[in-house]
Amino acid sequence: MAKQTARTSIPNCPSVSVLQGATQAPVARFEIHYHQVLDPKGQILGPIPEFAKNSETLIGFYRNMFKTRAFDTKAIALQRRGQLGTYASCLGQEAVGTAIGSCMRKEDVLLPAYREYAAQFLRGVRMQDILLYWGGNETGMNFEIPRRDFPICIPIASQAPHAVGVGYAIRLRREQRVAVCVLGDGGTSKGDFYEAINAAGVWDLPIVFVVANNQWAISMPRNAQSRAETLAQKAIAAGIAGEQVDGNDVIALYERIEKALIKARNGHGPTLIEALTYRLSDHTTADDASRYRSESEVAQWWRADPLVRLRRYLSNQGNWSEKAEKELEFESQQEVERAVREYLDIPAQPAGSMFDHLYASLPESLEWQRRSAIQGGRQDD
């Protein structure tokens, strides 16, 4: 006798039904695509994007990554000498920031985490601004340009809901601008992130989320914080586009981020891009990564260094030389040293300034703390 089935409609969902007593067919299928153009040996893997045929464009990418690394090295040295506070290195992640900063338009809005110096430099933030910030002077985030970009965000993933607010404002004003939110792999485990991508999808907002997956959330490895095969697939639950890119390949990054920006700018919604990269340094200068990861793992990722990769390609094409490398090294050192001198010449903010922008009118409970800070010692109520 044939098996009987019954079709029952789900209330309030007239287009969806349940087959009782029958095996269910798949209702949806998804794929996450991986993108890479330039391999670690500096070899092109397929058709080269049109923009990458311009050697000056690629040299511009390399120069920014190189200068960012020179700055990063100096910042760590300043911290070790007690001339800078705790600092978060971007060593190994320069391609991500460079691609983001190169793709964005002046009118777009960057919402960074705390390793996006390469993007910020291209957006007009000065090296001395970054040093001021990590030196404890909040005026470093009051940069002259770009005025609408957000400051460095230390709380994990809290910039993601902020990006939703920016994206919604852009949509209401009918502007052709995009909010670019950058966070790490650890940030994708936070509720802030899930709420943000869900809202961005529901409201079809002009946002590009870039996840710099550097494999470690401080001492928490990527495979211990999520069983998801990719972080890009988290976009599926939000109903937005998601893809994975080699985060040490600045050519592939530029190509995919630019495409996502154009899509968002033209009103076609948000995208989540997972950039696979690696934090070659400690989490911050207050960390010792050798306590939780092996030398062999770090050595493996050094072989995927984004600077070496692009330099090899440029050299193989006859567009870079040892002379050009030495000139860039000298130029970068000079620029970094000028920024350091300017930073060190700026007087430290008075201790009481930490209270200045907390409230429009400081509560009485904090007034005595402010007075104590100004006087340099504890003051009783």
C-alpha positions as CSV (number, residue, x, y, z in Angstrom):
1,M,0.0,0.0,0.0
2,A,1.4,3.4,-0.9
3,K,2.6,5.6,2.0
4,Q,0.2,8.5,2.6
5,T,1.4,12.0,3.1
6,A,-0.3,15.2,4.1
7,R,0.6,18.8,3.4
8,T,0.1,21.1,6.3
9,S,0.6,24.9,5.9
10,I,2.6,26.7,8.5
11,P,0.6,29.6,9.9
12,N,1.6,33.0,8.5
13,C,3.9,31.4,6.0
14,P,1.6,30.6,3.0
15,S,4.6,29.7,0.7
16,V,6.0,27.1,3.1
17,S,4.5,23.8,3.9
18,V,5.4,20.6,5.8
19,L,5.2,17.2,4.2
20,Q,4.1,14.8,7.0
21,G,5.4,11.3,6.7
22,A,7.8,12.0,3.8
23,T,11.5,12.6,3.6
24,Q,12.3,16.3,3.3
25,A,14.2,17.7,0.3
26,P,16.9,20.4,0.9
27,V,15.3,23.8,1.0
28,A,18.6,25.8,0.5
29,R,22.2,25.3,-0.5
30,F,25.1,27.6,0.1
31,E,28.7,27.9,-1.0
32,I,31.6,30.0,0.2
33,H,34.2,30.9,-2.4
34,Y,37.9,31.4,-1.8
35,H,39.9,34.0,-3.7
36,Q,43.6,34.2,-4.4
37,V,45.6,35.8,-7.2
38,L,49.2,35.9,-6.0
39,D,50.7,32.9,-4.2
40,P,53.4,33.1,-1.5
41,K,56.2,32.7,-4.1
42,G,55.0,35.8,-6.0
43,Q,53.4,33.8,-8.9
44,I,50.1,34.8,-10.5
45,L,47.6,31.9,-10.3
46,G,45.3,33.0,-13.1
47,P,44.1,36.0,-15.1
48,I,45.5,39.2,-13.5
49,P,42.9,41.9,-12.6
50,E,43.0,44.9,-14.8
51,F,44.1,47.3,-12.0
52,A,47.1,45.0,-11.2
53,K,48.5,45.4,-14.7
54,N,49.5,48.9,-13.6
55,S,52.9,48.5,-11.9
56,E,52.6,51.9,-10.2
57,T,49.4,50.8,-8.5
58,L,51.2,47.7,-7.1
59,I,54.3,49.7,-6.1
60,G,51.9,52.1,-4.2
61,F,50.6,49.1,-2.3
62,Y,54.1,47.9,-1.5
63,R,55.3,51.3,-0.4
64,N,52.4,51.6,2.1
65,M,52.8,48.1,3.5
66,F,56.6,48.7,3.9
67,K,56.1,52.1,5.7
68,T,53.5,50.6,7.9
69,R,55.8,47.8,8.9
70,A,58.6,50.4,9.6
71,F,56.2,52.3,11.8
72,D,55.1,49.2,13.6
73,T,58.7,48.2,14.4
74,K,59.5,51.7,15.8
75,A,56.3,51.8,17.9
76,I,57.3,48.5,19.6
77,A,60.7,49.9,20.3
78,L,59.2,53.1,21.8
79,Q,57.0,50.9,24.1
80,R,60.0,48.9,25.2
81,R,61.7,52.1,26.2
82,G,58.8,53.4,28.2
83,Q,57.9,56.1,25.6
84,L,54.6,54.5,24.5
85,G,51.9,52.6,26.3
86,T,50.7,49.2,25.5
87,Y,50.7,48.8,21.7
88,A,49.0,46.4,19.3
89,S,51.2,45.3,16.4
90,C,49.9,44.8,12.8
91,L,52.9,42.8,11.7
92,G,51.8,40.4,9.0
93,Q,48.5,42.1,8.4
94,E,49.6,45.0,6.3
95,A,48.0,43.8,3.1
96,V,44.5,43.8,4.7
97,G,44.8,47.5,5.8
98,T,46.4,48.5,2.5
99,A,43.7,47.0,0.4
100,I,40.9,48.5,2.5
101,G,42.5,52.0,2.5
102,S,43.2,51.9,-1.2
103,C,39.7,50.8,-2.2
104,M,37.8,53.3,0.0
105,R,36.6,56.7,-1.3
106,K,37.2,59.9,0.7
107,E,33.5,60.1,1.7
108,D,33.3,56.5,3.0
109,V,33.5,55.8,6.7
110,L,36.1,53.4,8.3
111,L,35.3,51.7,11.6
112,P,38.6,50.1,12.5
113,A,39.6,47.7,15.3
114,Y,43.2,48.3,16.5
115,R,45.5,46.9,13.8
116,E,44.3,48.9,10.7
117,Y,47.2,51.4,10.6
118,A,47.9,50.7,6.9
119,A,44.3,51.7,6.1
120,Q,44.3,54.7,8.4
121,F,47.6,56.1,6.9
122,L,46.0,55.9,3.4
123,R,42.9,57.7,4.8
124,G,44.9,60.6,6.1
125,V,45.6,59.7,9.7
126,R,49.2,60.6,10.6
127,M,51.7,58.4,12.2
128,Q,52.0,60.8,15.1
129,D,48.3,60.5,15.7
130,I,48.6,56.8,16.2
131,L,51.5,57.3,18.5
132,L,49.6,59.9,20.5
133,Y,46.7,57.4,21.0
134,W,48.8,54.6,22.2
135,G,50.8,57.1,24.3
136,G,47.6,57.8,26.3
137,N,46.7,61.1,24.6
138,E,43.2,60.9,23.2
139,T,43.8,63.9,20.9
140,G,45.5,61.4,18.6
141,M,42.0,60.2,17.5
142,N,40.9,63.7,16.8
143,F,42.7,63.5,13.5
144,E,42.4,66.4,11.0
145,I,41.5,64.0,8.2
146,P,39.4,61.9,7.7
147,R,37.0,63.6,10.1
148,R,34.1,61.1,9.7
149,D,36.2,57.9,10.3
150,F,35.7,56.4,13.7
151,P,38.6,56.1,16.3
152,I,40.4,53.0,17.1
153,C,38.1,50.5,18.8
154,I,39.5,48.5,21.7
155,P,36.3,46.7,22.9
156,I,35.9,43.6,20.8
157,A,33.3,43.9,18.0
158,S,31.5,47.0,19.5
159,Q,32.3,48.8,16.3
160,A,30.0,46.4,14.3
161,P,26.7,47.9,15.7
162,H,28.2,51.3,15.2
163,A,28.6,50.4,11.5
164,V,25.0,49.6,11.4
165,G,24.1,53.0,12.7
166,V,26.4,54.6,10.1
167,G,25.0,52.5,7.3
168,Y,21.4,53.3,8.3
169,A,22.2,57.0,8.3
170,I,23.7,56.8,4.9
171,R,20.7,55.0,3.6
172,L,18.3,57.5,5.1
173,R,20.2,60.3,3.5
174,R,20.3,58.5,0.1
175,E,24.1,59.0,-0.1
176,Q,26.5,56.9,-2.2
177,R,28.8,56.1,0.7
178,V,29.9,52.9,2.4
179,A,30.7,52.0,6.0
180,V,33.7,49.6,6.2
181,C,33.8,47.8,9.5
182,V,37.0,45.8,10.4
183,L,37.3,43.3,13.2
184,G,39.2,40.2,14.1
185,D,38.3,36.5,14.2
186,G,37.6,36.8,17.9
187,G,35.1,39.5,17.2
188,T,32.9,37.2,15.1
189,S,32.2,35.2,18.3
190,K,30.6,38.2,20.0
191,G,26.9,39.0,20.0
192,D,27.6,42.5,18.8
193,F,28.8,41.0,15.5
194,Y,25.8,38.7,15.0
195,E,23.3,41.4,15.8
196,A,25.1,43.8,13.4
197,I,25.3,41.5,10.4
198,N,21.7,40.5,11.0
199,A,20.5,44.1,11.1
200,A,22.7,45.0,8.0
201,G,21.0,42.2,6.1
202,V,17.4,43.0,7.2
203,W,17.8,46.7,6.3
204,D,20.1,46.0,3.2
205,L,22.6,48.5,4.4
206,P,25.7,49.8,2.6
207,I,28.3,48.1,4.8
208,V,31.3,45.9,4.1
209,F,32.4,43.8,7.1
210,V,36.1,42.7,6.8
211,V,37.1,40.0,9.2
212,A,40.9,39.9,9.6
213,N,41.2,36.3,10.6
214,N,44.7,36.2,12.0
215,Q,44.1,32.8,13.6
216,W,44.4,33.9,17.2
217,A,42.1,35.9,19.6
218,I,44.8,36.6,22.1
219,S,45.7,33.1,23.2
220,M,42.5,31.5,21.8
221,P,43.1,29.7,18.5
222,R,40.7,29.9,15.7
223,N,39.7,26.2,15.9
224,A,38.8,26.5,19.6
225,Q,36.4,29.5,19.2
226,S,34.2,28.3,16.4
227,R,33.4,24.9,14.7
228,A,32.4,26.7,11.6
229,E,34.5,25.6,8.6
230,T,34.9,29.3,7.6
231,L,34.0,32.5,9.3
232,A,32.7,33.9,6.0
233,Q,29.8,31.4,6.2
234,K,28.4,33.3,9.2
235,A,27.1,35.7,6.6
236,I,24.7,33.0,5.5
237,A,22.6,33.2,8.6
238,A,22.3,37.0,8.1
239,G,21.2,36.6,4.5
240,I,24.2,38.6,3.2
241,A,27.0,37.7,0.8
242,G,30.1,36.1,2.3
243,E,33.4,35.1,0.9
244,Q,36.9,34.2,1.9
245,V,40.1,35.8,0.6
246,D,43.8,35.2,1.0
247,G,44.5,38.0,3.5
248,N,48.2,38.1,2.6
249,D,47.5,38.7,-1.1
250,V,46.9,42.4,-1.6
251,I,45.8,42.0,-5.2
252,A,43.0,39.5,-4.4
253,L,42.0,41.6,-1.4
254,Y,41.8,44.8,-3.4
255,E,39.8,43.1,-6.1
256,R,37.2,41.6,-3.7
257,I,36.9,44.5,-1.4
258,E,36.5,47.0,-4.3
259,K,33.7,44.8,-5.7
260,A,31.9,44.7,-2.4
261,L,32.2,48.5,-2.0
262,I,30.8,49.1,-5.5
263,K,27.9,46.7,-4.7
264,A,27.1,48.4,-1.4
265,R,27.5,51.9,-2.9
266,N,25.0,51.1,-5.6
267,G,22.4,50.0,-3.2
268,H,22.8,46.2,-3.4
269,G,23.5,45.5,0.2
270,P,26.3,44.4,2.6
271,T,29.1,41.8,2.2
272,L,31.2,39.9,4.7
273,I,34.8,39.3,3.7
274,E,37.0,36.9,5.7
275,A,40.6,37.7,5.1
276,L,42.9,34.8,6.0
277,T,46.1,36.2,7.5
278,Y,48.3,35.8,10.6
279,R,49.4,37.9,13.5
280,L,53.2,37.5,13.3
281,S,53.8,39.4,16.5
282,D,52.4,39.2,20.0
283,H,48.8,40.2,20.6
284,T,50.0,43.4,22.2
285,T,53.2,44.4,23.9
286,A,51.7,43.1,27.1
287,D,51.5,39.6,25.6
288,D,54.0,36.8,25.1
289,A,52.7,34.7,22.2
290,S,55.5,32.1,22.6
291,R,53.6,30.7,25.6
292,Y,50.7,29.5,23.5
293,R,51.9,29.0,19.9
294,S,54.8,27.1,18.4
295,E,57.8,28.4,16.6
296,S,57.1,26.1,13.6
297,E,53.6,27.6,13.2
298,V,54.9,31.2,13.2
299,A,57.7,30.2,10.8
300,Q,55.2,28.7,8.4
301,W,53.2,31.9,8.2
302,W,56.4,34.0,7.8
303,R,56.7,32.1,4.5
304,A,53.4,33.7,3.5
305,D,54.6,37.3,4.3
306,P,52.5,39.7,2.3
307,L,55.5,42.1,1.7
308,V,57.8,39.4,0.4
309,R,55.1,38.0,-1.8
310,L,54.4,41.3,-3.6
311,R,58.1,42.3,-3.7
312,R,58.9,39.0,-5.5
313,Y,56.2,39.6,-8.1
314,L,57.3,43.2,-8.7
315,S,61.0,42.1,-9.0
316,N,60.1,39.2,-11.4
317,Q,58.3,41.7,-13.6
318,G,61.3,44.0,-13.6
319,N,59.4,46.7,-11.6
320,W,61.4,46.6,-8.4
321,S,65.1,46.6,-7.6
322,E,67.5,46.5,-4.6
323,K,68.2,50.2,-5.2
324,A,64.4,51.0,-5.0
325,E,64.2,48.9,-1.8
326,K,67.1,50.8,-0.1
327,E,65.6,54.1,-1.1
328,L,62.2,53.1,0.3
329,E,63.9,51.9,3.5
330,F,65.6,55.2,4.0
331,E,62.5,57.2,3.1
332,S,60.4,55.2,5.5
333,Q,62.9,55.6,8.4
334,Q,63.0,59.3,7.8
335,E,59.2,59.6,7.8
336,V,58.8,57.5,11.0
337,E,61.5,59.4,12.8
338,R,59.8,62.7,12.0
339,A,56.6,61.4,13.4
340,V,58.3,60.2,16.6
341,R,60.0,63.5,17.1
342,E,56.7,65.4,16.8
343,Y,55.0,62.9,19.1
344,L,57.6,63.2,21.8
345,D,57.6,67.0,21.6
346,I,53.9,67.2,22.4
347,P,53.4,67.7,26.2
348,A,51.5,65.0,28.1
349,Q,47.9,65.7,28.9
350,P,47.2,66.6,32.5
351,A,45.8,63.7,34.6
352,G,42.5,65.5,35.2
353,S,41.8,65.5,31.4
354,M,40.6,61.9,31.7
355,F,37.4,63.1,33.2
356,D,36.8,65.9,30.7
357,H,34.6,64.1,28.1
358,L,32.8,61.5,30.3
359,Y,29.7,63.6,31.1
360,A,28.3,67.0,30.1
361,S,28.2,67.7,33.8
362,L,30.5,65.5,36.0
363,P,28.6,63.6,38.7
364,E,29.6,64.5,42.3
365,S,30.8,61.0,42.9
366,L,33.6,61.7,40.3
367,E,34.4,65.2,41.3
368,W,36.7,64.2,44.2
369,Q,38.5,61.8,41.9
370,R,39.1,64.5,39.4
371,R,40.4,66.8,42.1
372,S,42.7,64.1,43.4
373,A,44.1,63.4,40.0
374,I,44.8,67.1,39.4
375,Q,46.6,67.3,42.8
376,G,48.5,64.1,42.2
377,G,47.2,62.2,45.2
378,R,44.1,60.8,46.9
379,Q,41.7,63.3,48.3
380,D,39.1,62.3,50.9
381,D,35.4,63.1,50.3
